[in-house]
């Protein structure tokens, strides 16, 4: 499908602005269909939601988010429920949605060629309500050991040890976590009383290194997937490692299991709506960005909310 007007929303604080403009010119400058390109810059106050709304109002049929996970999330929030499609040019550290969509990394031209020539795909987005205010997310939300921690794993260790670096990082993070009582409600069910120190709720589950923290998460299944970790002590920590790396990692790759395996220290569930009340406030993150402490939140899925090219 030809693109008549392309909006590019980019984060000027990220390096490589000249390379981005050159790539856009190379991919769309000589477009025989005459694609018009319009640019918007994000600001510290608005990482992209307002710019996405402006791009839709300006008649853009495709809006490219050129930045990291925060920019992609904000632009997706502004495009949710509109006719404009989302394109992604990864320019961050984690680039988690891009990884889950197999979008080329570290190659703006290749990512833009995919925007121009790729097939459209409708995906769900999640919404999290905190104190009556909703925020969109495209990857995952939660507290405790999260995707951002994994993104910041020691680079030298990642180069030398691959997924073992993430195991080491999870071990360090576990040492600083504390268990909390949790009241969990799934869809229209009754509240369940649980304990844990880490909860992740996501729309897709793969993080850096190819590790799938939410192995059943699919971008277009109309469900959100949750992982609750309650490891307390070395033996349960080893159980968690086995669950992430072996049961829901290596064995799944080779077809030995076809759905997420829960253990004594890890619980996997799926739902359209999830409500959470915590006995003690926890630092909360949305797509890897810290938003402060929360004691209560709820999430819901918006199926097929956005089209990605």
C-alpha positions in Angstrom: 0.0 0.0 0.0 1.5 3.3 -1.1 2.2 6.0 1.5 0.8 9.4 0.5 2.0 11.3 3.6 4.7 10.1 6.0 5.1 11.7 9.5 8.5 11.3 11.2 8.6 11.8 15.0 12.1 11.8 16.3 13.9 12.4 19.5 16.6 15.1 18.9 18.4 14.1 22.1 19.4 10.8 20.5 22.6 10.8 18.3 22.3 10.1 14.6 19.8 12.8 13.5 21.7 13.5 10.2 21.8 9.8 9.5 18.1 9.5 10.0 17.3 12.4 7.7 19.6 10.9 5.1 18.0 7.5 5.3 14.5 9.1 5.0 15.6 11.0 1.9 17.2 7.8 0.4 14.2 5.6 1.0 11.4 8.1 0.2 13.0 11.0 -1.6 12.7 9.4 -5.1 9.4 7.7 -4.4 7.5 7.4 -7.6 4.3 7.7 -5.7 5.3 11.1 -4.4 5.3 10.5 -0.7 5.2 13.7 1.3 7.3 13.7 4.4 6.7 16.0 7.5 8.9 16.1 10.6 8.1 16.5 14.3 10.5 16.7 17.2 9.8 15.3 20.7 10.4 17.4 23.8 11.2 16.5 27.4 7.6 17.4 28.3 6.0 15.4 25.5 7.9 12.3 24.2 5.6 11.9 21.2 1.9 11.6 22.0 1.0 15.2 21.1 3.1 15.0 17.9 1.4 11.8 16.9 -2.0 13.5 17.3 -0.7 16.4 15.2 0.5 14.0 12.5 -2.9 12.3 12.3 -4.6 15.7 12.1 -2.2 16.7 9.3 -3.3 13.7 7.2 -0.4 11.3 7.7 -1.3 7.8 6.8 1.9 6.4 8.3 3.7 7.9 11.4 7.2 6.8 12.1 8.5 6.8 15.7 12.3 7.2 15.5 13.7 6.7 19.0 13.8 4.4 21.9 11.0 2.5 23.7 9.7 5.7 25.3 9.2 7.4 22.0 7.6 4.4 20.5 5.2 4.0 23.4 4.2 7.7 23.3 3.6 7.7 19.6 1.6 4.5 19.8 -0.5 6.0 22.5 -1.3 8.9 20.2 -2.1 6.7 17.3 -4.3 4.1 19.1 -7.7 3.8 17.5 -6.8 6.0 14.5 -6.5 5.1 10.9 -2.8 6.1 10.8 -0.2 3.2 10.8 2.9 3.1 13.0 6.4 2.7 11.6 9.4 2.2 13.9 13.0 3.2 13.4 14.8 1.9 16.5 17.2 4.4 18.0 17.3 3.4 21.7 19.0 0.8 23.9 16.3 -1.8 24.5 14.1 -1.4 21.4 11.9 -4.1 22.8 8.8 -3.7 20.5 11.1 -3.6 17.5 12.8 -6.8 18.6 9.4 -8.5 19.1 8.4 -7.4 15.6 11.8 -8.4 14.0 12.4 -4.8 12.9 16.0 -4.2 11.8 18.1 -2.6 14.5 21.0 -0.2 14.0 20.1 0.3 10.4 17.6 3.2 9.8 17.5 2.7 6.1 16.5 -1.0 6.4 13.9 -0.1 9.0 12.4 2.5 6.7 12.4 0.1 3.7 10.3 -2.2 5.9 7.9 0.8 6.6 7.7 1.5 2.9 7.4 -2.1 1.6 6.3 -4.2 4.5 2.9 -5.8 5.2 0.6 -4.2 7.7 0.0 -6.0 11.0 -2.6 -5.0 13.6 -1.4 -5.4 17.2 -3.0 -4.9 20.6 -1.8 -2.3 23.1 -2.2 -2.3 26.8 -3.5 0.4 29.1 -2.6 0.8 32.7 -4.7 2.9 35.1 -2.8 4.6 38.0 -4.8 6.9 40.2 -7.5 7.4 37.6 -5.1 8.2 34.7 -4.5 5.8 31.9 -1.2 5.3 30.1 -0.6 3.1 27.1 2.1 0.4 26.9 3.2 -1.7 24.0 5.7 -4.0 25.8 5.2 -4.5 29.5 4.5 -2.8 32.8 5.3 -3.9 36.4 7.5 -3.7 39.4 10.6 -5.6 40.7 12.9 -7.3 38.3 11.9 -5.8 34.9 12.9 -5.4 31.3 14.8 -2.2 32.1 17.0 -4.0 34.5 17.8 -6.5 31.8 18.5 -3.8 29.2 21.1 -2.3 31.6 22.9 -5.6 32.2 26.7 -5.3 32.0 27.7 -5.0 28.4 31.0 -6.8 28.7 29.3 -9.7 30.4 26.6 -9.8 27.7 29.3 -10.0 25.0 31.1 -12.8 26.8 28.3 -14.8 28.3 25.1 -14.1 26.4 22.0 -15.1 28.3 24.1 -15.9 31.4 24.5 -12.2 31.8 20.8 -11.8 32.4 20.8 -14.6 34.9 23.6 -12.8 36.8 21.6 -9.5 36.6 18.5 -11.1 37.9 20.4 -12.6 40.8 21.8 -9.1 41.7 18.3 -7.6 41.5 16.7 -10.4 43.6 19.1 -9.6 46.4 17.6 -6.2 46.7 13.9 -7.1 46.5 11.4 -7.6 49.2 8.2 -9.7 49.2 4.9 -7.9 49.4 1.3 -9.1 49.7 -0.7 -8.9 46.5 -4.5 -8.9 45.8 -4.8 -10.0 42.2 -8.1 -9.9 40.2 -8.3 -11.5 36.7 -11.2 -10.4 34.5 -14.4 -10.9 36.4 -13.0 -13.3 38.9 -12.6 -13.0 42.7 -9.5 -11.4 44.2 -6.7 -13.9 44.9 -4.2 -13.3 47.8 -0.6 -13.9 46.7 2.9 -12.9 47.7 5.8 -11.8 45.4 8.4 -9.3 44.7 8.2 -9.0 40.9 5.2 -8.7 38.6 5.4 -8.1 34.9 2.3 -7.7 32.7 3.0 -7.6 29.0 1.7 -7.4 25.5 4.9 -9.1 24.2 7.5 -11.0 26.1 10.9 -11.1 24.5 13.7 -8.9 25.9 17.4 -8.5 24.9 19.3 -11.8 24.5 16.2 -13.5 23.1 14.9 -14.3 26.6 11.2 -14.6 26.8 10.0 -13.5 30.2 6.4 -13.9 29.0 6.6 -16.9 26.7 2.9 -17.0 25.9 2.6 -13.3 25.1 1.5 -12.6 21.5 1.0 -9.1 20.1 -2.3 -9.8 18.5 -4.1 -12.3 20.7 -6.4 -9.9 22.6 -4.8 -11.0 25.9 -2.2 -9.6 28.4 0.2 -12.0 30.0 1.4 -11.8 33.6 4.5 -13.2 35.4 4.7 -13.1 39.2 8.0 -14.1 40.8 8.0 -15.1 44.4 11.5 -16.6 44.8 12.6 -16.3 48.4 16.1 -17.7 49.0 18.8 -19.5 46.9 16.8 -22.6 46.2 13.7 -20.8 44.9 16.0 -18.4 42.9 17.4 -21.5 41.2 13.9 -22.6 40.5 13.2 -19.2 38.9 16.3 -19.5 36.7 15.3 -23.0 35.6 11.8 -21.7 34.8 13.0 -18.7 32.7 16.0 -20.3 31.0 15.1 -24.0 30.8 11.3 -24.7 31.0 10.2 -21.5 29.2 13.4 -21.0 27.2 15.4 -23.9 25.8 12.7 -26.6 26.1 10.2 -24.4 24.4 12.6 -23.6 21.5 12.9 -27.4 20.9 9.1 -28.0 21.1 9.1 -29.8 24.4 6.5 -27.4 25.9 4.0 -25.3 24.1 2.7 -23.0 26.9 4.2 -21.1 29.8 5.2 -23.4 32.7 4.5 -22.1 36.2 6.7 -23.3 39.1 6.8 -22.9 42.9 8.4 -19.5 42.5 6.9 -18.3 39.1 3.3 -17.9 38.2 2.1 -17.3 34.6 -1.5 -16.3 33.7 -3.3 -14.5 30.9 -6.3 -12.2 31.0 -8.0 -9.3 29.3 -8.1 -7.2 32.5 -5.9 -7.4 35.6 -6.4 -5.6 38.9 -3.6 -5.4 41.5 -3.5 -4.0 45.0 -0.2 -4.0 46.9 0.3 -4.0 50.7 3.4 -1.8 50.3 4.1 0.7 47.5 6.5 -0.4 44.8 8.5 1.4 42.1 6.5 1.0 38.9 7.7 1.1 35.3 5.9 1.5 32.0 7.8 0.1 29.0 11.0 0.5 31.0 10.4 4.0 32.2 10.0 4.6 36.0 6.9 6.5 37.0 7.2 6.4 40.7 5.7 4.3 43.5 2.2 2.7 43.2 0.0 0.8 45.6 -2.8 0.0 43.2 -3.2 -0.3 39.5 -5.2 -2.0 36.8 -4.5 -2.9 33.2 -6.6 -3.7 30.2 -6.0 -4.8 26.6 -7.2 -2.9 23.6 -7.3 -5.5 20.8 -6.1 -4.6 17.3 -5.6 -1.0 18.5 -2.9 0.0 16.1 -1.6 -1.0 12.7 2.2 -1.5 12.3 4.1 -1.4 9.1 
